[in-house]
Amino acid sequence: MLPLLLALLGVQHGPQTWTYPDLLAALTDLRALIRPPVPGERCVQFSSFDPASRQGPADAKAWFANGDAGHFLRVEERAGRREHVLADVAGPGCVVRIWSANPKGTLFFYVDGAAEPTWSVDFARLTSGKVAGVAEPLAGVRARGANCHLPVPFAKHLKVACSEGGFYYQVNVRGFAPDTVLPSFTPEFLIRHRADLDRVAECLRTGQPWRGPDPSPGPDAATRGAALPKGLTQVEVKGPATVAGFRMRLRQAGRPPDGGLLRQVLVAIDVDGHPTVRVPYSEFFAAGTDLRTHGTGLAGKPLRVDEQGFAHCRFPIPVQQVARIGLETEAEVPLEYAIAASPEAGVEPGALTLHASWHAVRERPTRPFSDHLVLDARGPGRFVGCSLLVHNPVKAWWGEGDEKFYVDGEAFPSTFGTGTEDYFGYAWCDTALFDHPFHGQVQCEGPGNFGDTSVYRFQIADAVPFQRSFRFDLEVWHWDPKITVDYASVAYWYAPAGSASGLPAVPKAAERGLRRSEPPATFVAKDVLEGESLRVLEVSGGRQMPQDLAGFAAGKWSRDTHLWWMDGKPGDRLVLEVPVANPGRQRVKAAFTRAGDYGIVQVWLGDARLGAPIDLYHDGVVPTGEVELGVATLAPGPARLVLELVGRNEKAVPRHMVGLDYLRLEPVRE
């Protein structure tokens, strides 16, 4: 049946030959998304997810296991060194994305059976945009997540390994039909194709397509009005045609509207008699609750909001007979509106069309753990991205949950991630905003991770093809077990116009309101020396910085912050300066942090060794509470507090980290 179906759709079967510039162009080629996938196309992910999850959803504890660092396909001994294998895959294919929260060591790419690495490159430099030819926006660190979108093609086989272990990673690989001809990557590509690399970077920044004219509509709207009427307000495009892009603007008395009004308005698209899009306005454009402006410097995004308040869509919409693009409301809304579309004559035979599907769950309990359904579609089609809006009533971190993609009825997902923020290209529950053609965090109210957070990911070169079905589950994994959260996701996908999302119908406007929560208070310990405020005198290994801990359990650490010392090794010392207000005998107390990658630490103050070493391992991220260390006699003037790493618990990930919340000195009364 499938060959017959593809023949009826007009899909070409012959072998394809791709050049390296073709693979670079695929990073910006939105038109490729409309073509039905052919047999052999796929997109899979290799990651460091907790292998306990392989036991499947029948074992809930294992299914939601969260030890997602330091796991590899295997470890090999080669040329006197240990190599940790991240990916091992048959061709023809192409690496299209690499992400890590803590890249280190050297990456080795073994292309097409090479006995020695074809390319050896520093992992951190590659994913931070510091390798010549692989600069922003092809690579870079965003909100502490390290990313690389450089295509690395192979004809028959690829193995990716690293000289070190103990890190988080994701490697996305695009697979091609078996008769596809691909070049075999060498580092010389970065020199030979430098002009093409610069060109694709410019296309991503400006939105100019690799070939052809800019699809954005002109400044004049085809439909406009002073108030949005009840029902459907749409512009019509006669087929056969392809809508290359459209834009809209809603204004409230000359200013951007608030989020409550925007939730009442749906972007409404109908193609050939089928509703393909019904999504709240701001969320369709991946712009948070209240239409966050993305700026003009990132016009290469498929969806964006410019500085004039116009919301742009550059995803193509093939139309055989007629398409209607616009807005839908249940009652008149006091918003000035403008809608414009940019159609082009003609449409490819059998072309898929754009779908966007919204799924919101209000007041979802954080325990027991659960999966949020993003999409459950039937094929053929392509999944091309997701935006997510989360309302979190506390400062604690909400996004430990992994993404899971099931393609064509897989029993176990071919994409299994390492955390929600990892899927969206950042790390460590960072609250920093960022905006990139492929991913971003455009809203994070704070403090900490409190309030509304909006993130997005567009999968263009790494779009996921499916022949029969596609299901996307996103784990809801929050550090606070006693609250409820709101999740609202938008899945962007291509399929025939009549395809179903597998999601419930969009609820009425009265049920789509935004939840508001009062910000929680911050705990402040009295009469202590905050760890992050102490002056660092020396550190013999690793690095240190303040870390906001509100993402783990707000109110458990003083000021929701500790001094974080990471990636030291046994024998290393961190020396801090401690002001001494009351010289003489002092009872010393301290509060630390425990976690799965923390070490065993010995504390010294002045010349006094205080107590026994403290094991900071725990399978979660928790405070120790106040620990009594002992008594020290302190002279006038500043004292030296020494934290010495002496080892780690056998269960701990070997990063040997230490977190000091605060130090308390109490005079001993004789």
Protein Blocks (a to p, Z undefined) as FASTA:
>chain_A
ZZmmmmmnopafbdcdddfklmmmmmmmmklmmpccdehiacddddfbdfklmnojmlmm
lmmpcblghiafbdcdeehiacddfbdcddddddfbdcdfbdghjddddeehiabdfbdc
dfklmmnopaghiacfkbcceehiacdfbdcddfkbccdddfbehiacddddddddfkbc
cddddfklmmmmmmmmmmmmmmmmnopafbdcdfbdcfbdfbdcfbdcehjddddddddd
ddfbdcddddeehiacdfklmmmpccdddeehiafbdcdfklmnonajnopaebjmlmmb
fbdcdfkopacdfbdcddfkbccdddddfbdcdddddddddddedidehiacdddddddd
ehiafbdcddddfbdcddddddfbdcdddddfbfbdfklpccdddeehiabdfbdcfbjk
lmnopahhiabdcddfkbccfbdfbgajehjdddddddfklpccdfkbccdddddddfbl
kbccdddddddddddfkbcehiacdddfklmcccddddddddddehiacfklpccfbdce
djdddddfklmoghkaghhiacddehiaehiacddddddfbgcjddddddddddfkbccd
dddehjbcehjaddfbdfbdcdebjadfbdcdddedjdddddddfbdcfkbccehpacdf
bdcdddddZZ
